[in-house]
Amino acid sequence: MGELVDKIKGNVNEAAGKIKQQSDNPDTRDEGAAQEIKGKGEQFAGKVKGALGDDI
């Protein structure tokens, strides 16, 4: 189940990060870029859990 949760969190963070990057405020754009990277990391973690099983 952790695999699915990580993938969903990753998708949400990536989408929110992309939206924030459209802002006129440079701080918000930077925050959005970081959030998008975090989302990609969470998705990767979900894929790893899927490949290895939820026992990790």
All heavy atoms as TSV, in Angstrom:
chain	resi	resn	atom	element	x	y	z
A	1	MET	N	N	0.812	-1.198	0.000
A	1	MET	CA	C	0.000	0.000	0.000
A	1	MET	C	C	0.857	1.264	0.000
A	1	MET	O	O	0.473	2.273	-0.515
A	1	MET	CB	C	-0.926	-0.028	1.214
A	1	MET	CG	C	-1.959	1.070	1.194
A	1	MET	SD	S	-3.119	0.779	-0.121
A	1	MET	CE	C	-4.451	1.779	0.384
A	2	GLY	N	N	2.052	1.190	0.588
A	2	GLY	CA	C	2.935	2.348	0.629
A	2	GLY	C	C	3.342	2.821	-0.749
A	2	GLY	O	O	3.559	4.007	-0.965
A	3	GLU	N	N	3.416	1.883	-1.668
A	3	GLU	CA	C	3.780	2.223	-3.040
A	3	GLU	C	C	2.768	3.198	-3.626
A	3	GLU	O	O	3.132	4.240	-4.184
A	3	GLU	CB	C	3.843	0.938	-3.875
A	3	GLU	CG	C	3.930	1.169	-5.365
A	3	GLU	CD	C	3.748	-0.111	-6.170
A	3	GLU	OE1	O	3.428	-1.165	-5.610
A	3	GLU	OE2	O	3.939	-0.031	-7.382
A	4	LEU	N	N	1.499	2.878	-3.492
A	4	LEU	CA	C	0.439	3.713	-4.060
A	4	LEU	C	C	0.409	5.084	-3.393
A	4	LEU	O	O	0.273	6.107	-4.064
A	4	LEU	CB	C	-0.914	3.012	-3.916
A	4	LEU	CG	C	-2.117	3.744	-4.495
A	4	LEU	CD1	C	-1.932	3.974	-6.000
A	4	LEU	CD2	C	-3.378	2.950	-4.243
A	5	VAL	N	N	0.548	5.109	-2.085
A	5	VAL	CA	C	0.534	6.379	-1.348
A	5	VAL	C	C	1.683	7.270	-1.798
A	5	VAL	O	O	1.490	8.469	-2.033
A	5	VAL	CB	C	0.605	6.116	0.177
A	5	VAL	CG1	C	0.787	7.411	0.948
A	5	VAL	CG2	C	-0.645	5.390	0.655
A	6	ASP	N	N	2.878	6.705	-1.928
A	6	ASP	CA	C	4.034	7.489	-2.374
A	6	ASP	C	C	3.820	8.041	-3.781
A	6	ASP	O	O	4.156	9.197	-4.062
A	6	ASP	CB	C	5.311	6.659	-2.346
A	6	ASP	CG	C	5.852	6.468	-0.938
A	6	ASP	OD1	O	5.409	7.186	-0.026
A	6	ASP	OD2	O	6.712	5.588	-0.751
A	7	LYS	N	N	3.265	7.222	-4.651
A	7	LYS	CA	C	3.041	7.681	-6.025
A	7	LYS	C	C	2.010	8.807	-6.067
A	7	LYS	O	O	2.169	9.778	-6.810
A	7	LYS	CB	C	2.607	6.515	-6.908
A	7	LYS	CG	C	3.736	5.569	-7.232
A	7	LYS	CD	C	3.279	4.454	-8.145
A	7	LYS	CE	C	4.413	3.518	-8.512
A	7	LYS	NZ	N	3.952	2.451	-9.413
A	8	ILE	N	N	0.956	8.690	-5.264
A	8	ILE	CA	C	-0.076	9.737	-5.233
A	8	ILE	C	C	0.510	11.031	-4.667
A	8	ILE	O	O	0.301	12.111	-5.231
A	8	ILE	CB	C	-1.302	9.275	-4.426
A	8	ILE	CG1	C	-2.029	8.170	-5.185
A	8	ILE	CG2	C	-2.242	10.445	-4.146
A	8	ILE	CD1	C	-3.120	7.478	-4.394
A	9	LYS	N	N	1.229	10.938	-3.543
A	9	LYS	CA	C	1.865	12.125	-2.966
A	9	LYS	C	C	2.810	12.770	-3.974
A	9	LYS	O	O	2.863	13.990	-4.097
A	9	LYS	CB	C	2.660	11.756	-1.714
A	9	LYS	CG	C	1.842	11.500	-0.486
A	9	LYS	CD	C	2.781	11.190	0.674
A	9	LYS	CE	C	2.084	10.870	1.947
A	9	LYS	NZ	N	3.043	10.538	3.028
A	10	GLY	N	N	3.546	11.940	-4.694
A	10	GLY	CA	C	4.475	12.454	-5.694
A	10	GLY	C	C	3.778	13.201	-6.799
A	10	GLY	O	O	4.213	14.285	-7.205
A	11	ASN	N	N	2.682	12.633	-7.279
A	11	ASN	CA	C	1.925	13.297	-8.342
A	11	ASN	C	C	1.359	14.626	-7.872
A	11	ASN	O	O	1.390	15.616	-8.604
A	11	ASN	CB	C	0.795	12.391	-8.839
A	11	ASN	CG	C	1.288	11.288	-9.739
A	11	ASN	OD1	O	2.287	11.441	-10.422
A	11	ASN	ND2	N	0.602	10.163	-9.742
A	12	VAL	N	N	0.835	14.664	-6.649
A	12	VAL	CA	C	0.265	15.904	-6.110
A	12	VAL	C	C	1.349	16.961	-5.949
A	12	VAL	O	O	1.158	18.116	-6.354
A	12	VAL	CB	C	-0.453	15.625	-4.770
A	12	VAL	CG1	C	-0.826	16.919	-4.072
A	12	VAL	CG2	C	-1.688	14.765	-4.994
A	13	ASN	N	N	2.481	16.591	-5.364
A	13	ASN	CA	C	3.566	17.557	-5.176
A	13	ASN	C	C	4.128	18.047	-6.499
A	13	ASN	O	O	4.442	19.233	-6.655
A	13	ASN	CB	C	4.686	16.960	-4.319
A	13	ASN	CG	C	4.433	17.129	-2.845
A	13	ASN	OD1	O	3.970	18.165	-2.409
A	13	ASN	ND2	N	4.728	16.110	-2.079
A	14	GLU	N	N	4.248	17.156	-7.453
A	14	GLU	CA	C	4.773	17.565	-8.763
A	14	GLU	C	C	3.818	18.549	-9.438
A	14	GLU	O	O	4.243	19.571	-9.984
A	14	GLU	CB	C	4.999	16.338	-9.643
A	14	GLU	CG	C	5.754	16.654	-10.908
A	14	GLU	CD	C	6.138	15.426	-11.707
A	14	GLU	OE1	O	6.019	14.288	-11.196
A	14	GLU	OE2	O	6.565	15.608	-12.861
A	15	ALA	N	N	2.524	18.262	-9.397
A	15	ALA	CA	C	1.538	19.153	-10.016
A	15	ALA	C	C	1.512	20.503	-9.310
A	15	ALA	O	O	1.494	21.562	-9.973
A	15	ALA	CB	C	0.164	18.503	-9.988
A	16	ALA	N	N	1.525	20.498	-7.978
A	16	ALA	CA	C	1.515	21.760	-7.230
A	16	ALA	C	C	2.778	22.567	-7.526
A	16	ALA	O	O	2.727	23.797	-7.659
A	16	ALA	CB	C	1.393	21.482	-5.741
A	17	GLY	N	N	3.905	21.882	-7.628
A	17	GLY	CA	C	5.153	22.568	-7.943
A	17	GLY	C	C	5.123	23.226	-9.308
A	17	GLY	O	O	5.591	24.351	-9.482
A	18	LYS	N	N	4.545	22.536	-10.270
A	18	LYS	CA	C	4.446	23.110	-11.618
A	18	LYS	C	C	3.559	24.346	-11.626
A	18	LYS	O	O	3.852	25.321	-12.316
A	18	LYS	CB	C	3.916	22.062	-12.596
A	18	LYS	CG	C	4.943	21.012	-12.940
A	18	LYS	CD	C	4.413	20.003	-13.936
A	18	LYS	CE	C	5.473	18.951	-14.237
A	18	LYS	NZ	N	5.021	17.991	-15.235
A	19	ILE	N	N	2.487	24.313	-10.855
A	19	ILE	CA	C	1.589	25.475	-10.776
A	19	ILE	C	C	2.317	26.651	-10.117
A	19	ILE	O	O	2.231	27.786	-10.600
A	19	ILE	CB	C	0.303	25.114	-10.003
A	19	ILE	CG1	C	-0.532	24.146	-10.840
A	19	ILE	CG2	C	-0.492	26.366	-9.660
A	19	ILE	CD1	C	-1.692	23.524	-10.105
A	20	LYS	N	N	3.037	26.395	-9.030
A	20	LYS	CA	C	3.763	27.466	-8.340
A	20	LYS	C	C	4.835	28.084	-9.226
A	20	LYS	O	O	5.149	29.267	-9.086
A	20	LYS	CB	C	4.398	26.936	-7.059
A	20	LYS	CG	C	3.402	26.662	-5.958
A	20	LYS	CD	C	4.093	26.154	-4.713
A	20	LYS	CE	C	3.108	25.833	-3.616
A	20	LYS	NZ	N	3.782	25.320	-2.409
A	21	GLN	N	N	5.380	27.326	-10.137
A	21	GLN	CA	C	6.430	27.854	-11.011
A	21	GLN	C	C	5.887	28.869	-12.006
A	21	GLN	O	O	6.646	29.601	-12.630
A	21	GLN	CB	C	7.132	26.712	-11.743
A	21	GLN	CG	C	7.986	25.868	-10.829
A	21	GLN	CD	C	8.694	24.764	-11.559
A	21	GLN	OE1	O	9.377	25.019	-12.537
A	21	GLN	NE2	N	8.523	23.534	-11.078
A	22	GLN	N	N	4.586	28.948	-12.140
A	22	GLN	CA	C	3.970	29.919	-13.047
A	22	GLN	C	C	3.791	31.290	-12.385
A	22	GLN	O	O	3.362	32.240	-13.022
A	22	GLN	CB	C	2.598	29.405	-13.515
A	22	GLN	CG	C	2.656	28.054	-14.203
A	22	GLN	CD	C	3.559	28.038	-15.415
A	22	GLN	OE1	O	3.516	28.956	-16.240
A	22	GLN	NE2	N	4.372	27.014	-15.531
A	23	SER	N	N	4.142	31.402	-11.115
A	23	SER	CA	C	3.964	32.627	-10.341
A	23	SER	C	C	4.922	33.720	-10.811
A	23	SER	O	O	5.985	33.451	-11.360
A	23	SER	CB	C	4.200	32.328	-8.865
A	23	SER	OG	O	4.210	33.515	-8.116
A	24	ASP	N	N	4.534	34.958	-10.528
A	24	ASP	CA	C	5.410	36.100	-10.816
A	24	ASP	C	C	6.452	36.296	-9.722
A	24	ASP	O	O	7.451	36.981	-9.925
A	24	ASP	CB	C	4.579	37.381	-10.952
A	24	ASP	CG	C	3.714	37.372	-12.203
A	24	ASP	OD1	O	4.084	36.690	-13.174
A	24	ASP	OD2	O	2.665	38.049	-12.198
A	25	ASN	N	N	6.209	35.718	-8.563
A	25	ASN	CA	C	7.102	35.865	-7.414
A	25	ASN	C	C	8.252	34.860	-7.531
A	25	ASN	O	O	8.018	33.654	-7.584
A	25	ASN	CB	C	6.309	35.616	-6.130
A	25	ASN	CG	C	7.118	35.804	-4.881
A	25	ASN	OD1	O	8.337	35.772	-4.906
A	25	ASN	ND2	N	6.427	35.997	-3.770
A	26	PRO	N	N	9.500	35.328	-7.567
A	26	PRO	CA	C	10.645	34.416	-7.714
A	26	PRO	C	C	10.766	33.404	-6.561
A	26	PRO	O	O	11.173	32.266	-6.779
A	26	PRO	CB	C	11.860	35.320	-7.754
A	26	PRO	CG	C	11.371	36.699	-7.866
A	26	PRO	CD	C	9.919	36.717	-7.557
A	27	ASP	N	N	10.399	33.825	-5.344
A	27	ASP	CA	C	10.461	32.892	-4.214
A	27	ASP	C	C	9.470	31.745	-4.394
A	27	ASP	O	O	9.773	30.591	-4.092
A	27	ASP	CB	C	10.183	33.618	-2.893
A	27	ASP	CG	C	11.287	34.600	-2.530
A	27	ASP	OD1	O	12.446	34.375	-2.958
A	27	ASP	OD2	O	10.994	35.583	-1.823
A	28	THR	N	N	8.289	32.068	-4.878
A	28	THR	CA	C	7.276	31.041	-5.114
A	28	THR	C	C	7.706	30.114	-6.249
A	28	THR	O	O	7.482	28.906	-6.182
A	28	THR	CB	C	5.910	31.685	-5.437
A	28	THR	OG1	O	5.553	32.568	-4.364
A	28	THR	CG2	C	4.826	30.646	-5.591
A	29	ARG	N	N	8.339	30.675	-7.274
A	29	ARG	CA	C	8.835	29.839	-8.375
A	29	ARG	C	C	9.885	28.856	-7.870
A	29	ARG	O	O	9.875	27.679	-8.237
A	29	ARG	CB	C	9.421	30.709	-9.488
A	29	ARG	CG	C	8.381	31.358	-10.362
A	29	ARG	CD	C	8.990	31.892	-11.644
A	29	ARG	NE	N	10.083	32.816	-11.391
A	29	ARG	CZ	C	10.014	34.130	-11.517
A	29	ARG	NH1	N	8.891	34.679	-11.906
A	29	ARG	NH2	N	11.053	34.892	-11.276
A	30	ASP	N	N	10.793	29.341	-7.014
A	30	ASP	CA	C	11.822	28.460	-6.447
A	30	ASP	C	C	11.190	27.369	-5.580
A	30	ASP	O	O	11.601	26.214	-5.634
A	30	ASP	CB	C	12.819	29.263	-5.619
A	30	ASP	CG	C	13.668	30.201	-6.472
A	30	ASP	OD1	O	13.719	30.006	-7.705
A	30	ASP	OD2	O	14.270	31.128	-5.892
A	31	GLU	N	N	10.210	27.760	-4.787
A	31	GLU	CA	C	9.505	26.791	-3.941
A	31	GLU	C	C	8.817	25.738	-4.817
A	31	GLU	O	O	8.819	24.553	-4.497
A	31	GLU	CB	C	8.475	27.521	-3.084
A	31	GLU	CG	C	7.692	26.636	-2.154
A	31	GLU	CD	C	6.654	27.415	-1.372
A	31	GLU	OE1	O	6.913	28.577	-0.985
A	31	GLU	OE2	O	5.569	26.847	-1.146
A	32	GLY	N	N	8.244	26.181	-5.920
A	32	GLY	CA	C	7.583	25.264	-6.834
A	32	GLY	C	C	8.554	24.282	-7.474
A	32	GLY	O	O	8.245	23.100	-7.624
A	33	ALA	N	N	9.726	24.768	-7.826
A	33	ALA	CA	C	10.733	23.883	-8.420
A	33	ALA	C	C	11.160	22.820	-7.407
A	33	ALA	O	O	11.286	21.639	-7.747
A	33	ALA	CB	C	11.935	24.695	-8.887
A	34	ALA	N	N	11.357	23.249	-6.164
A	34	ALA	CA	C	11.743	22.295	-5.119
A	34	ALA	C	C	10.628	21.286	-4.864
A	34	ALA	O	O	10.887	20.090	-4.668
A	34	ALA	CB	C	12.081	23.045	-3.839
A	35	GLN	N	N	9.394	21.750	-4.871
A	35	GLN	CA	C	8.265	20.856	-4.628
A	35	GLN	C	C	8.118	19.849	-5.773
A	35	GLN	O	O	7.785	18.690	-5.541
A	35	GLN	CB	C	6.982	21.665	-4.457
A	35	GLN	CG	C	5.815	20.839	-3.979
A	35	GLN	CD	C	4.633	21.687	-3.557
A	35	GLN	OE1	O	4.644	22.908	-3.707
A	35	GLN	NE2	N	3.614	21.051	-3.037
A	36	GLU	N	N	8.375	20.285	-6.991
A	36	GLU	CA	C	8.302	19.362	-8.132
A	36	GLU	C	C	9.373	18.269	-8.006
A	36	GLU	O	O	9.104	17.092	-8.243
A	36	GLU	CB	C	8.485	20.133	-9.441
A	36	GLU	CG	C	8.337	19.249	-10.658
A	36	GLU	CD	C	8.473	19.994	-11.968
A	36	GLU	OE1	O	8.623	21.241	-11.962
A	36	GLU	OE2	O	8.450	19.333	-13.011
A	37	ILE	N	N	10.564	18.658	-7.601
A	37	ILE	CA	C	11.643	17.678	-7.404
A	37	ILE	C	C	11.278	16.707	-6.287
A	37	ILE	O	O	11.495	15.499	-6.409
A	37	ILE	CB	C	12.977	18.400	-7.110
A	37	ILE	CG1	C	13.445	19.135	-8.362
A	37	ILE	CG2	C	14.028	17.423	-6.623
A	37	ILE	CD1	C	14.587	20.093	-8.137
A	38	LYS	N	N	10.705	17.231	-5.213
A	38	LYS	CA	C	10.258	16.372	-4.109
A	38	LYS	C	C	9.234	15.360	-4.616
A	38	LYS	O	O	9.285	14.182	-4.269
A	38	LYS	CB	C	9.648	17.220	-2.997
A	38	LYS	CG	C	9.080	16.425	-1.853
A	38	LYS	CD	C	8.418	17.322	-0.815
A	38	LYS	CE	C	7.764	16.501	0.268
A	38	LYS	NZ	N	7.032	17.350	1.217
A	39	GLY	N	N	8.319	15.821	-5.449
A	39	GLY	CA	C	7.303	14.929	-6.003
A	39	GLY	C	C	7.906	13.823	-6.851
A	39	GLY	O	O	7.481	12.662	-6.771
A	40	LYS	N	N	8.897	14.170	-7.633
A	40	LYS	CA	C	9.552	13.160	-8.454
A	40	LYS	C	C	10.265	12.140	-7.582
A	40	LYS	O	O	10.272	10.944	-7.887
A	40	LYS	CB	C	10.530	13.825	-9.436
A	40	LYS	CG	C	9.803	14.573	-10.541
A	40	LYS	CD	C	10.747	15.209	-11.528
A	40	LYS	CE	C	9.943	15.955	-12.582
A	40	LYS	NZ	N	10.749	16.435	-13.662
A	41	GLY	N	N	10.850	12.603	-6.474
A	41	GLY	CA	C	11.507	11.693	-5.536
A	41	GLY	C	C	10.511	10.744	-4.889
A	41	GLY	O	O	10.782	9.552	-4.718
A	42	GLU	N	N	9.355	11.260	-4.527
A	42	GLU	CA	C	8.322	10.418	-3.919
A	42	GLU	C	C	7.812	9.375	-4.912
A	42	GLU	O	O	7.566	8.222	-4.538
A	42	GLU	CB	C	7.159	11.274	-3.417
A	42	GLU	CG	C	7.506	12.079	-2.191
A	42	GLU	CD	C	6.444	13.078	-1.794
A	42	GLU	OE1	O	5.674	13.536	-2.665
A	42	GLU	OE2	O	6.392	13.420	-0.607
A	43	GLN	N	N	7.655	9.777	-6.151
A	43	GLN	CA	C	7.225	8.820	-7.166
A	43	GLN	C	C	8.275	7.724	-7.335
A	43	GLN	O	O	7.940	6.545	-7.462
A	43	GLN	CB	C	6.993	9.523	-8.497
A	43	GLN	CG	C	5.747	10.363	-8.518
A	43	GLN	CD	C	5.563	11.083	-9.835
A	43	GLN	OE1	O	6.192	10.758	-10.825
A	43	GLN	NE2	N	4.700	12.072	-9.853
A	44	PHE	N	N	9.531	8.104	-7.331
A	44	PHE	CA	C	10.608	7.129	-7.457
A	44	PHE	C	C	10.594	6.161	-6.279
A	44	PHE	O	O	10.755	4.958	-6.452
A	44	PHE	CB	C	11.967	7.834	-7.565
A	44	PHE	CG	C	13.126	6.887	-7.690
A	44	PHE	CD1	C	13.345	6.220	-8.878
A	44	PHE	CD2	C	13.978	6.657	-6.628
A	44	PHE	CE1	C	14.399	5.329	-9.004
A	44	PHE	CE2	C	15.027	5.779	-6.737
A	44	PHE	CZ	C	15.245	5.099	-7.930
A	45	ALA	N	N	10.388	6.707	-5.073
A	45	ALA	CA	C	10.313	5.854	-3.882
A	45	ALA	C	C	9.171	4.856	-4.018
A	45	ALA	O	O	9.308	3.686	-3.640
A	45	ALA	CB	C	10.136	6.699	-2.631
A	46	GLY	N	N	8.059	5.288	-4.573
A	46	GLY	CA	C	6.928	4.399	-4.790
A	46	GLY	C	C	7.264	3.287	-5.766
A	46	GLY	O	O	6.873	2.129	-5.565
A	47	LYS	N	N	8.005	3.637	-6.798
A	47	LYS	CA	C	8.405	2.617	-7.775
A	47	LYS	C	C	9.355	1.599	-7.151
A	47	LYS	O	O	9.257	0.402	-7.408
A	47	LYS	CB	C	9.063	3.276	-8.990
A	47	LYS	CG	C	8.090	4.028	-9.866
A	47	LYS	CD	C	8.793	4.685	-11.035
A	47	LYS	CE	C	7.826	5.527	-11.844
A	47	LYS	NZ	N	8.483	6.216	-12.948
A	48	VAL	N	N	10.265	2.083	-6.325
A	48	VAL	CA	C	11.204	1.184	-5.646
A	48	VAL	C	C	10.441	0.251	-4.712
A	48	VAL	O	O	10.681	-0.955	-4.692
A	48	VAL	CB	C	12.279	1.975	-4.888
A	48	VAL	CG1	C	13.091	1.078	-3.986
A	48	VAL	CG2	C	13.194	2.712	-5.864
A	49	LYS	N	N	9.512	0.807	-3.949
A	49	LYS	CA	C	8.710	-0.027	-3.048
A	49	LYS	C	C	7.928	-1.061	-3.827
A	49	LYS	O	O	7.768	-2.195	-3.385
A	49	LYS	CB	C	7.742	0.837	-2.229
A	49	LYS	CG	C	8.384	1.566	-1.090
A	49	LYS	CD	C	7.363	2.330	-0.287
A	49	LYS	CE	C	8.003	3.119	0.825
A	49	LYS	NZ	N	7.013	3.897	1.583
A	50	GLY	N	N	7.429	-0.678	-5.003
A	50	GLY	CA	C	6.696	-1.622	-5.828
A	50	GLY	C	C	7.580	-2.754	-6.321
A	50	GLY	O	O	7.152	-3.888	-6.388
A	51	ALA	N	N	8.801	-2.407	-6.659
A	51	ALA	CA	C	9.724	-3.414	-7.180
A	51	ALA	C	C	10.235	-4.343	-6.074
A	51	ALA	O	O	10.401	-5.541	-6.288
A	51	ALA	CB	C	10.904	-2.747	-7.864
A	52	LEU	N	N	10.451	-3.788	-4.879
A	52	LEU	CA	C	11.010	-4.571	-3.783
A	52	LEU	C	C	9.955	-5.132	-2.845
A	52	LEU	O	O	10.247	-5.986	-2.027
A	52	LEU	CB	C	11.985	-3.714	-2.975
A	52	LEU	CG	C	13.197	-3.198	-3.717
A	52	LEU	CD1	C	14.018	-2.306	-2.806
A	52	LEU	CD2	C	14.028	-4.342	-4.262
A	53	GLY	N	N	8.757	-4.593	-2.942
A	53	GLY	CA	C	7.697	-5.010	-2.021
A	53	GLY	C	C	7.587	-4.004	-0.898
A	53	GLY	O	O	8.502	-3.225	-0.644
A	54	ASP	N	N	6.473	-3.999	-0.213
A	54	ASP	CA	C	6.237	-3.033	0.849
A	54	ASP	C	C	6.945	-3.393	2.150
A	54	ASP	O	O	6.779	-2.719	3.158
A	54	ASP	CB	C	4.725	-2.922	1.121
A	54	ASP	CG	C	3.992	-2.177	0.003
A	54	ASP	OD1	O	4.642	-1.367	-0.666
A	54	ASP	OD2	O	2.796	-2.421	-0.170
A	55	ASP	N	N	7.742	-4.430	2.158
A	55	ASP	CA	C	8.415	-4.859	3.377
A	55	ASP	C	C	9.607	-3.987	3.735
A	55	ASP	O	O	10.164	-4.142	4.814
A	55	ASP	CB	C	8.888	-6.308	3.237
A	55	ASP	CG	C	7.725	-7.257	3.067
A	55	ASP	OD1	O	6.623	-6.940	3.558
A	55	ASP	OD2	O	7.920	-8.326	2.448
A	56	ILE	N	N	10.010	-3.066	2.838
A	56	ILE	CA	C	11.188	-2.240	3.135
A	56	ILE	C	C	10.844	-1.105	4.051
A	56	ILE	O	O	9.759	-0.685	4.179
A	56	ILE	CB	C	11.844	-1.702	1.855
A	56	ILE	CG1	C	10.874	-0.859	1.059
A	56	ILE	CG2	C	12.380	-2.839	1.026
A	56	ILE	CD1	C	11.510	-0.084	-0.059
